[in-house]
Amino acid sequence: MMSTMHRVTFQQDEITYDAEEGQWLYDVCEAAGASVPFACKAGAVGTCATQVGQGEESLGPQRAREIRSLESNGLVPTQYRLLCLADVHGT
């Protein structure tokens, strides 16, 4: 059975990659070769915070840990996502 794929574009690197349903954006970045900084890979330090240009509705909902991490780094959760805690979903 084939899984559902979703197109993800990393504008800074001009890379487009087909991600699997439920795949973490951190894993998508690594597989695509995108130059995105990571540190803890667990949502603790916020290094991987990024703005989502389009397609926010195609990501899983923000959980409390992600919201706390963004807020503790002075970022607005409705404007940023942590790539290590955001997963790809269809609309």
SULCORDA-V257542 format. One line per field, one symbol per residue. ss: DSSP state (H for helix, E for strand, - for the rest). psi: psi as a letter, one per 40 degrees, with the letter a starting at -180 (. if undefined). A space follows every 50 residues. Layout:
ss: ???
psi: ???
This chain:
ss: ----EEEEEE----EEEEEE---EHHHHHHHH----------------EE -----HHHE----HHHHHHHHH--------EE----EE---
psi: hhihihhhhgddefhhihiihehidddddddefighiicdfeedeedehi hhdiedeeiiihiddddddddeefihdeeiihdeehihii.
